[in-house]
């Protein structure tokens, strides 16, 4: 099977991606920041694996090779016809000068166009006892990017201790990353650690990934107090040569909004400025008018906000609450948004058709 789980918590749809760098960050192109994206090699298409990227810009080697062939031809002609060598070089120089003059005088038109992107946020409730149904619900929507909450990796009997991240990646033919919230010892000797958290599935390459830490009220200890814990998935995608940041979260479910308010505050610190196109997904466990969500909704556009329907996602059998979100930065426009009618989980997913505007 091509899909493998790295020991450092990274999931790759294809072998050959680089391991974590030891500080909680995973980078297929180490050292790359959002700001110096332009120094990264561009991927020639959405379905090409990162490991097959060429060094440098696509086509550069071909251009260099063509130049070498042209020079060798000029030399061959000059030596075979000594009396003409100066005319050959003069014509070449004139042609180069004319091309440079023409390029300076004619404004360059951008060939970049708006890019459609279909995205999905889905709390899968650990597969709800049937991971095939989860995969079918996702497949039916044909998304480019999927943010999943409540994902098990060797976690419990309820999911047969399966690695749900790598299984879904294999079933759907997508690359995947996993950001565990909890990592606990195995129940039996020799078994892998038990992990539970959020995940990302993508048809586009993941250039950079890390698991950020925010405040959490643990569900795994008695009498918990808010404390830092991982589980904010933070990734950078290459969408046909354009960088897109993706965040995926699952906020506290308790009625007291204090922890959610702190989580939102800390998330905004990781999100930072929106100079790079940014998507934020999550089960926020709060309605759109909840006070604790307002700082987040003031910074990013709620994809559902322009819809005339309620957008309820929970509970799946008879939805009456809207607690699952797709949030977008200003570089995106929302073409449409929907909540598919599926009961593969106790939540229904949110699917948004987006357009990434040309710059």
KOLMI-507902 format. One record per residue (C-alpha): residue number from 0; chain; x negated, z negated, y; residue in one letter. Coordinates in nm, 2 decimals, decimal comma. Layout:
// residues N
{atom NUM 'A' {X Z Y} 'A'}
...
***
This chain:
// residues 359
{atom 0 'A' {0,00 0,00 0,00} 'X'}
{atom 1 'A' {-0,14 0,10 0,34} 'X'}
{atom 2 'A' {0,03 -0,19 0,52} 'X'}
{atom 3 'A' {-0,19 -0,50 0,49} 'X'}
{atom 4 'A' {-0,19 -0,85 0,65} 'X'}
{atom 5 'A' {-0,51 -0,95 0,81} 'X'}
{atom 6 'A' {-0,63 -1,31 0,75} 'X'}
{atom 7 'A' {-0,62 -1,37 1,12} 'X'}
{atom 8 'A' {-0,25 -1,32 1,15} 'X'}
{atom 9 'A' {-0,25 -0,95 1,26} 'X'}
{atom 10 'A' {-0,04 -0,70 1,08} 'X'}
{atom 11 'A' {-0,13 -0,33 1,08} 'X'}
{atom 12 'A' {0,08 -0,04 0,96} 'X'}
{atom 13 'A' {-0,25 0,13 0,88} 'X'}
{atom 14 'A' {-0,58 0,01 0,76} 'X'}
{atom 15 'A' {-0,88 0,01 0,99} 'X'}
{atom 16 'A' {-0,77 -0,18 1,29} 'X'}
{atom 17 'A' {-1,01 -0,44 1,42} 'X'}
{atom 18 'A' {-0,98 -0,81 1,35} 'X'}
{atom 19 'A' {-0,90 -1,09 1,60} 'X'}
{atom 20 'A' {-1,17 -1,20 1,84} 'X'}
{atom 21 'A' {-1,14 -1,57 1,77} 'X'}
{atom 22 'A' {-0,96 -1,68 2,08} 'X'}
{atom 23 'A' {-0,60 -1,60 1,98} 'X'}
{atom 24 'A' {-0,63 -1,24 2,10} 'X'}
{atom 25 'A' {-0,62 -0,93 1,89} 'X'}
{atom 26 'A' {-0,76 -0,61 2,03} 'X'}
{atom 27 'A' {-0,78 -0,27 1,86} 'X'}
{atom 28 'A' {-0,99 -0,18 2,16} 'X'}
{atom 29 'A' {-1,18 -0,51 2,25} 'X'}
{atom 30 'A' {-1,24 -0,59 2,61} 'X'}
{atom 31 'A' {-0,97 -0,37 2,75} 'X'}
{atom 32 'A' {-0,75 -0,50 3,03} 'X'}
{atom 33 'A' {-0,43 -0,36 3,16} 'X'}
{atom 34 'A' {-0,62 -0,27 3,48} 'X'}
{atom 35 'A' {-0,89 -0,06 3,31} 'X'}
{atom 36 'A' {-0,64 0,13 3,08} 'X'}
{atom 37 'A' {-0,78 0,46 3,22} 'X'}
{atom 38 'A' {-1,11 0,40 3,04} 'X'}
{atom 39 'A' {-0,93 0,39 2,70} 'X'}
{atom 40 'A' {-0,93 0,70 2,48} 'X'}
{atom 41 'A' {-0,59 0,85 2,49} 'X'}
{atom 42 'A' {-0,39 0,89 2,17} 'X'}
{atom 43 'A' {-0,28 1,25 2,12} 'X'}
{atom 44 'A' {0,06 1,16 1,99} 'X'}
{atom 45 'A' {0,30 0,87 1,91} 'X'}
{atom 46 'A' {0,25 0,89 1,53} 'X'}
{atom 47 'A' {-0,13 0,91 1,52} 'X'}
{atom 48 'A' {-0,30 0,59 1,39} 'X'}
{atom 49 'A' {-0,54 0,41 1,62} 'X'}
{atom 50 'A' {-0,83 0,46 1,37} 'X'}
{atom 51 'A' {-0,80 0,84 1,41} 'X'}
{atom 52 'A' {-0,85 0,83 1,79} 'X'}
{atom 53 'A' {-1,14 1,04 1,91} 'X'}
{atom 54 'A' {-1,41 0,89 2,12} 'X'}
{atom 55 'A' {-1,36 1,01 2,48} 'X'}
{atom 56 'A' {-1,08 1,22 2,61} 'X'}
{atom 57 'A' {-0,91 1,45 2,36} 'X'}
{atom 58 'A' {-1,06 1,80 2,39} 'X'}
{atom 59 'A' {-1,38 1,69 2,55} 'X'}
{atom 60 'A' {-1,59 1,77 2,25} 'X'}
{atom 61 'A' {-1,44 2,11 2,23} 'X'}
{atom 62 'A' {-1,51 2,18 2,60} 'X'}
{atom 63 'A' {-1,87 2,07 2,56} 'X'}
{atom 64 'A' {-1,91 2,28 2,25} 'X'}
{atom 65 'A' {-1,77 2,58 2,43} 'X'}
{atom 66 'A' {-2,02 2,53 2,71} 'X'}
{atom 67 'A' {-2,31 2,52 2,47} 'X'}
{atom 68 'A' {-2,19 2,84 2,31} 'X'}
{atom 69 'A' {-2,15 3,01 2,65} 'X'}
{atom 70 'A' {-2,50 2,91 2,75} 'X'}
{atom 71 'A' {-2,66 3,03 2,43} 'X'}
{atom 72 'A' {-2,48 3,36 2,47} 'X'}
{atom 73 'A' {-2,62 3,40 2,82} 'X'}
{atom 74 'A' {-2,97 3,33 2,71} 'X'}
{atom 75 'A' {-2,94 3,58 2,42} 'X'}
{atom 76 'A' {-2,82 3,85 2,66} 'X'}
{atom 77 'A' {-3,09 3,78 2,91} 'X'}
{atom 78 'A' {-3,37 3,80 2,65} 'X'}
{atom 79 'A' {-3,22 4,11 2,49} 'X'}
{atom 80 'A' {-3,18 4,27 2,83} 'X'}
{atom 81 'A' {-3,44 4,13 3,07} 'X'}
{atom 82 'A' {-3,34 4,35 3,36} 'X'}
{atom 83 'A' {-2,99 4,21 3,37} 'X'}
{atom 84 'A' {-3,06 3,84 3,34} 'X'}
{atom 85 'A' {-3,03 3,77 3,71} 'X'}
{atom 86 'A' {-2,71 3,96 3,73} 'X'}
{atom 87 'A' {-2,57 3,75 3,44} 'X'}
{atom 88 'A' {-2,66 3,43 3,62} 'X'}
{atom 89 'A' {-2,54 3,55 3,96} 'X'}
{atom 90 'A' {-2,20 3,65 3,82} 'X'}
{atom 91 'A' {-2,18 3,31 3,65} 'X'}
{atom 92 'A' {-2,26 3,13 3,97} 'X'}
{atom 93 'A' {-2,01 3,33 4,17} 'X'}
{atom 94 'A' {-1,74 3,27 3,91} 'X'}
{atom 95 'A' {-1,81 2,89 3,91} 'X'}
{atom 96 'A' {-1,81 2,88 4,29} 'X'}
{atom 97 'A' {-1,48 3,07 4,31} 'X'}
{atom 98 'A' {-1,32 2,84 4,06} 'X'}
{atom 99 'A' {-1,43 2,54 4,25} 'X'}
{atom 100 'A' {-1,30 2,68 4,57} 'X'}
{atom 101 'A' {-0,97 2,78 4,42} 'X'}
{atom 102 'A' {-0,92 2,43 4,27} 'X'}
{atom 103 'A' {-0,99 2,27 4,60} 'X'}
{atom 104 'A' {-0,74 2,49 4,79} 'X'}
{atom 105 'A' {-0,45 2,48 4,54} 'X'}
{atom 106 'A' {-0,28 2,14 4,50} 'X'}
{atom 107 'A' {-0,27 2,01 4,14} 'X'}
{atom 108 'A' {0,08 1,96 4,01} 'X'}
{atom 109 'A' {0,13 1,67 3,77} 'X'}
{atom 110 'A' {0,25 1,77 3,43} 'X'}
{atom 111 'A' {0,36 1,42 3,35} 'X'}
{atom 112 'A' {0,73 1,39 3,27} 'X'}
{atom 113 'A' {0,98 1,10 3,22} 'X'}
{atom 114 'A' {0,95 0,96 2,87} 'X'}
{atom 115 'A' {1,26 0,85 2,68} 'X'}
{atom 116 'A' {1,22 0,52 2,48} 'X'}
{atom 117 'A' {1,47 0,36 2,25} 'X'}
{atom 118 'A' {1,41 -0,01 2,21} 'X'}
{atom 119 'A' {1,58 -0,29 2,01} 'X'}
{atom 120 'A' {1,58 -0,67 2,01} 'X'}
{atom 121 'A' {1,71 -0,83 1,69} 'X'}
{atom 122 'A' {1,72 -1,19 1,56} 'X'}
{atom 123 'A' {1,71 -1,12 1,19} 'X'}
{atom 124 'A' {1,77 -1,47 1,06} 'X'}
{atom 125 'A' {1,49 -1,44 0,81} 'X'}
{atom 126 'A' {1,65 -1,13 0,65} 'X'}
{atom 127 'A' {1,98 -1,32 0,60} 'X'}
{atom 128 'A' {1,91 -1,31 0,22} 'X'}
{atom 129 'A' {1,88 -0,93 0,21} 'X'}
{atom 130 'A' {1,58 -0,77 0,38} 'X'}
{atom 131 'A' {1,69 -0,42 0,27} 'X'}
{atom 132 'A' {2,01 -0,47 0,48} 'X'}
{atom 133 'A' {1,79 -0,57 0,78} 'X'}
{atom 134 'A' {1,58 -0,26 0,74} 'X'}
{atom 135 'A' {1,89 -0,05 0,71} 'X'}
{atom 136 'A' {2,04 -0,19 1,03} 'X'}
{atom 137 'A' {1,72 -0,11 1,21} 'X'}
{atom 138 'A' {1,68 0,23 1,06} 'X'}
{atom 139 'A' {2,03 0,33 1,16} 'X'}
{atom 140 'A' {1,93 0,30 1,53} 'X'}
{atom 141 'A' {1,60 0,49 1,50} 'X'}
{atom 142 'A' {1,42 0,27 1,76} 'X'}
{atom 143 'A' {1,07 0,34 1,89} 'X'}
{atom 144 'A' {1,01 -0,03 1,95} 'X'}
{atom 145 'A' {1,17 -0,33 1,78} 'X'}
{atom 146 'A' {1,13 -0,70 1,88} 'X'}
{atom 147 'A' {1,23 -0,94 1,60} 'X'}
{atom 148 'A' {1,30 -1,31 1,61} 'X'}
{atom 149 'A' {1,32 -1,56 1,32} 'X'}
{atom 150 'A' {1,08 -1,38 1,08} 'X'}
{atom 151 'A' {0,95 -1,54 0,77} 'X'}
{atom 152 'A' {0,60 -1,48 0,62} 'X'}
{atom 153 'A' {0,56 -1,66 0,29} 'X'}
{atom 154 'A' {0,78 -1,93 0,46} 'X'}
{atom 155 'A' {1,05 -2,05 0,22} 'X'}
{atom 156 'A' {1,27 -1,99 -0,08} 'X'}
{atom 157 'A' {1,54 -1,85 0,14} 'X'}
{atom 158 'A' {1,33 -1,53 0,19} 'X'}
{atom 159 'A' {1,16 -1,55 -0,16} 'X'}
{atom 160 'A' {0,83 -1,64 0,02} 'X'}
{atom 161 'A' {0,80 -1,27 0,11} 'X'}
{atom 162 'A' {0,59 -1,13 0,39} 'X'}
{atom 163 'A' {0,88 -0,99 0,59} 'X'}
{atom 164 'A' {0,66 -0,84 0,85} 'X'}
{atom 165 'A' {0,46 -0,61 0,63} 'X'}
{atom 166 'A' {0,76 -0,53 0,41} 'X'}
{atom 167 'A' {0,97 -0,42 0,71} 'X'}
{atom 168 'A' {0,67 -0,22 0,85} 'X'}
{atom 169 'A' {0,64 -0,04 0,51} 'X'}
{atom 170 'A' {1,02 0,02 0,48} 'X'}
{atom 171 'A' {1,04 0,17 0,83} 'X'}
{atom 172 'A' {0,71 0,34 0,86} 'X'}
{atom 173 'A' {0,61 0,15 1,17} 'X'}
{atom 174 'A' {0,31 -0,05 1,28} 'X'}
{atom 175 'A' {0,36 -0,42 1,31} 'X'}
{atom 176 'A' {0,23 -0,74 1,48} 'X'}
{atom 177 'A' {0,33 -1,10 1,41} 'X'}
{atom 178 'A' {0,31 -1,40 1,64} 'X'}
{atom 179 'A' {0,37 -1,71 1,43} 'X'}
{atom 180 'A' {0,53 -2,01 1,59} 'X'}
{atom 181 'A' {0,46 -2,24 1,29} 'X'}
{atom 182 'A' {0,18 -2,22 1,04} 'X'}
{atom 183 'A' {0,21 -2,47 0,76} 'X'}
{atom 184 'A' {0,02 -2,53 0,44} 'X'}
{atom 185 'A' {0,14 -2,36 0,12} 'X'}
{atom 186 'A' {0,37 -2,55 -0,11} 'X'}
{atom 187 'A' {0,16 -2,45 -0,42} 'X'}
{atom 188 'A' {-0,22 -2,43 -0,46} 'X'}
{atom 189 'A' {-0,36 -2,09 -0,39} 'X'}
{atom 190 'A' {-0,06 -1,95 -0,21} 'X'}
{atom 191 'A' {-0,09 -1,82 0,14} 'X'}
{atom 192 'A' {0,01 -2,04 0,44} 'X'}
{atom 193 'A' {0,37 -2,05 0,54} 'X'}
{atom 194 'A' {0,45 -1,89 0,87} 'X'}
{atom 195 'A' {0,75 -1,84 1,09} 'X'}
{atom 196 'A' {0,78 -1,66 1,42} 'X'}
{atom 197 'A' {0,85 -1,34 1,61} 'X'}
{atom 198 'A' {0,73 -0,99 1,53} 'X'}
{atom 199 'A' {0,69 -0,64 1,68} 'X'}
{atom 200 'A' {0,75 -0,30 1,51} 'X'}
{atom 201 'A' {0,64 0,01 1,69} 'X'}
{atom 202 'A' {0,62 0,39 1,64} 'X'}
{atom 203 'A' {0,34 0,39 1,90} 'X'}
{atom 204 'A' {-0,01 0,25 1,86} 'X'}
{atom 205 'A' {-0,08 -0,11 1,95} 'X'}
{atom 206 'A' {-0,38 -0,11 2,18} 'X'}
{atom 207 'A' {-0,40 -0,49 2,24} 'X'}
{atom 208 'A' {-0,22 -0,79 2,10} 'X'}
{atom 209 'A' {-0,23 -1,17 2,13} 'X'}
{atom 210 'A' {-0,01 -1,47 2,06} 'X'}
{atom 211 'A' {0,04 -1,67 2,38} 'X'}
{atom 212 'A' {0,12 -2,04 2,39} 'X'}
{atom 213 'A' {0,41 -2,19 2,58} 'X'}
{atom 214 'A' {0,60 -2,53 2,56} 'X'}
{atom 215 'A' {0,81 -2,59 2,25} 'X'}
{atom 216 'A' {1,02 -2,86 2,10} 'X'}
{atom 217 'A' {0,92 -2,84 1,73} 'X'}
{atom 218 'A' {1,18 -2,81 1,46} 'X'}
{atom 219 'A' {0,92 -2,93 1,20} 'X'}
{atom 220 'A' {0,87 -3,29 1,30} 'X'}
{atom 221 'A' {1,10 -3,58 1,37} 'X'}
{atom 222 'A' {1,15 -3,70 1,72} 'X'}
{atom 223 'A' {0,96 -3,41 1,88} 'X'}
{atom 224 'A' {0,83 -3,40 2,24} 'X'}
{atom 225 'A' {0,77 -3,08 2,43} 'X'}
{atom 226 'A' {0,41 -2,96 2,36} 'X'}
{atom 227 'A' {0,22 -2,63 2,37} 'X'}
{atom 228 'A' {0,27 -2,40 2,07} 'X'}
{atom 229 'A' {0,22 -2,03 2,00} 'X'}
{atom 230 'A' {0,50 -1,77 1,95} 'X'}
{atom 231 'A' {0,51 -1,56 2,27} 'X'}
{atom 232 'A' {0,42 -1,22 2,14} 'X'}
{atom 233 'A' {0,21 -1,02 2,40} 'X'}
{atom 234 'A' {0,12 -0,66 2,32} 'X'}
{atom 235 'A' {0,00 -0,34 2,49} 'X'}
{atom 236 'A' {0,13 -0,01 2,35} 'X'}
{atom 237 'A' {0,01 0,34 2,41} 'X'}
{atom 238 'A' {0,32 0,54 2,47} 'X'}
{atom 239 'A' {0,21 0,90 2,48} 'X'}
{atom 240 'A' {-0,09 0,81 2,69} 'X'}
{atom 241 'A' {0,09 0,56 2,91} 'X'}
{atom 242 'A' {0,04 0,18 2,88} 'X'}
{atom 243 'A' {0,35 -0,03 2,81} 'X'}
{atom 244 'A' {0,33 -0,41 2,79} 'X'}
{atom 245 'A' {0,57 -0,58 2,55} 'X'}
{atom 246 'A' {0,66 -0,95 2,53} 'X'}
{atom 247 'A' {0,89 -1,10 2,26} 'X'}
{atom 248 'A' {1,01 -1,46 2,26} 'X'}
{atom 249 'A' {1,26 -1,70 2,11} 'X'}
{atom 250 'A' {1,35 -1,98 2,35} 'X'}
{atom 251 'A' {1,47 -2,33 2,26} 'X'}
{atom 252 'A' {1,82 -2,35 2,12} 'X'}
{atom 253 'A' {1,92 -2,70 2,23} 'X'}
{atom 254 'A' {2,19 -2,77 2,49} 'X'}
{atom 255 'A' {1,95 -2,94 2,72} 'X'}
{atom 256 'A' {1,80 -2,65 2,93} 'X'}
{atom 257 'A' {1,49 -2,84 3,03} 'X'}
{atom 258 'A' {1,26 -2,70 2,76} 'X'}
{atom 259 'A' {1,39 -2,34 2,82} 'X'}
{atom 260 'A' {1,33 -2,38 3,19} 'X'}
{atom 261 'A' {0,97 -2,48 3,12} 'X'}
{atom 262 'A' {0,93 -2,19 2,87} 'X'}
{atom 263 'A' {1,06 -1,94 3,13} 'X'}
{atom 264 'A' {0,82 -2,08 3,39} 'X'}
{atom 265 'A' {0,52 -2,05 3,15} 'X'}
{atom 266 'A' {0,63 -1,70 3,03} 'X'}
{atom 267 'A' {0,63 -1,57 3,39} 'X'}
{atom 268 'A' {0,27 -1,68 3,42} 'X'}
{atom 269 'A' {0,17 -1,46 3,13} 'X'}
{atom 270 'A' {0,39 -1,17 3,25} 'X'}
{atom 271 'A' {0,23 -1,17 3,59} 'X'}
{atom 272 'A' {0,26 -0,87 3,81} 'X'}
{atom 273 'A' {0,46 -0,56 3,70} 'X'}
{atom 274 'A' {0,21 -0,29 3,80} 'X'}
{atom 275 'A' {0,21 -0,18 3,43} 'X'}
{atom 276 'A' {0,54 -0,09 3,27} 'X'}
{atom 277 'A' {0,67 -0,40 3,10} 'X'}
{atom 278 'A' {0,94 -0,49 2,85} 'X'}
{atom 279 'A' {1,06 -0,84 2,76} 'X'}
{atom 280 'A' {1,27 -0,90 2,46} 'X'}
{atom 281 'A' {1,41 -1,22 2,31} 'X'}
{atom 282 'A' {1,68 -1,45 2,18} 'X'}
{atom 283 'A' {1,70 -1,66 2,50} 'X'}
{atom 284 'A' {1,96 -1,90 2,36} 'X'}
{atom 285 'A' {2,13 -1,90 2,71} 'X'}
{atom 286 'A' {2,39 -1,69 2,89} 'X'}
{atom 287 'A' {2,30 -1,46 3,18} 'X'}
{atom 288 'A' {2,43 -1,71 3,43} 'X'}
{atom 289 'A' {2,23 -2,00 3,29} 'X'}
{atom 290 'A' {2,02 -2,15 3,58} 'X'}
{atom 291 'A' {1,70 -2,17 3,36} 'X'}
{atom 292 'A' {1,70 -1,79 3,31} 'X'}
{atom 293 'A' {1,74 -1,69 3,68} 'X'}
{atom 294 'A' {1,36 -1,68 3,76} 'X'}
{atom 295 'A' {1,31 -1,44 3,47} 'X'}
{atom 296 'A' {1,62 -1,23 3,56} 'X'}
{atom 297 'A' {1,51 -1,21 3,92} 'X'}
{atom 298 'A' {1,17 -1,06 3,81} 'X'}
{atom 299 'A' {1,29 -0,82 3,55} 'X'}
{atom 300 'A' {1,61 -0,60 3,52} 'X'}
{atom 301 'A' {1,86 -0,71 3,25} 'X'}
{atom 302 'A' {1,93 -0,38 3,07} 'X'}
{atom 303 'A' {2,29 -0,49 3,01} 'X'}
{atom 304 'A' {2,37 -0,58 3,37} 'X'}
{atom 305 'A' {2,51 -0,24 3,45} 'X'}
{atom 306 'A' {2,74 -0,22 3,15} 'X'}
{atom 307 'A' {3,12 -0,27 3,17} 'X'}
{atom 308 'A' {3,14 -0,45 2,83} 'X'}
{atom 309 'A' {3,06 -0,80 2,75} 'X'}
{atom 310 'A' {2,75 -0,74 2,53} 'X'}
{atom 311 'A' {2,82 -1,03 2,31} 'X'}
{atom 312 'A' {2,57 -1,06 2,02} 'X'}
{atom 313 'A' {2,64 -1,40 1,86} 'X'}
{atom 314 'A' {2,79 -1,49 1,61} 'X'}
{atom 315 'A' {2,77 -1,15 1,44} 'X'}
{atom 316 'A' {3,11 -1,17 1,27} 'X'}
{atom 317 'A' {3,30 -1,23 1,59} 'X'}
{atom 318 'A' {3,06 -1,23 1,89} 'X'}
{atom 319 'A' {3,15 -1,44 2,19} 'X'}
{atom 320 'A' {2,80 -1,52 2,34} 'X'}
{atom 321 'A' {2,54 -1,30 2,50} 'X'}
{atom 322 'A' {2,21 -1,46 2,43} 'X'}
{atom 323 'A' {1,99 -1,16 2,32} 'X'}
{atom 324 'A' {1,82 -0,96 2,59} 'X'}
{atom 325 'A' {1,62 -0,65 2,67} 'X'}
{atom 326 'A' {1,46 -0,69 3,01} 'X'}
{atom 327 'A' {1,26 -0,41 3,19} 'X'}
{atom 328 'A' {1,03 -0,36 3,48} 'X'}
{atom 329 'A' {1,10 -0,12 3,77} 'X'}
{atom 330 'A' {0,92 0,17 3,60} 'X'}
{atom 331 'A' {1,21 0,20 3,36} 'X'}
{atom 332 'A' {1,56 0,32 3,41} 'X'}
{atom 333 'A' {1,84 0,23 3,17} 'X'}
{atom 334 'A' {2,02 0,53 3,03} 'X'}
{atom 335 'A' {2,26 0,33 2,80} 'X'}
{atom 336 'A' {2,28 0,01 2,61} 'X'}
{atom 337 'A' {2,48 -0,10 2,31} 'X'}
{atom 338 'A' {2,54 -0,37 2,06} 'X'}
{atom 339 'A' {2,57 -0,21 1,71} 'X'}
{atom 340 'A' {2,84 -0,35 1,48} 'X'}
{atom 341 'A' {2,63 -0,49 1,20} 'X'}
{atom 342 'A' {2,64 -0,82 1,01} 'X'}
{atom 343 'A' {2,30 -0,79 0,84} 'X'}
{atom 344 'A' {2,21 -1,11 1,04} 'X'}
{atom 345 'A' {2,41 -1,38 1,22} 'X'}
{atom 346 'A' {2,31 -1,20 1,54} 'X'}
{atom 347 'A' {2,39 -0,84 1,64} 'X'}
{atom 348 'A' {2,10 -0,64 1,78} 'X'}
{atom 349 'A' {2,07 -0,50 2,14} 'X'}
{atom 350 'A' {1,97 -0,14 2,16} 'X'}
{atom 351 'A' {1,87 0,02 2,49} 'X'}
{atom 352 'A' {1,80 0,38 2,58} 'X'}
{atom 353 'A' {1,53 0,38 2,85} 'X'}
{atom 354 'A' {1,35 0,63 3,06} 'X'}
{atom 355 'A' {0,99 0,56 3,16} 'X'}
{atom 356 'A' {0,96 0,73 3,49} 'X'}
{atom 357 'A' {0,68 0,97 3,57} 'X'}
{atom 358 'A' {0,44 0,83 3,82} 'X'}
***
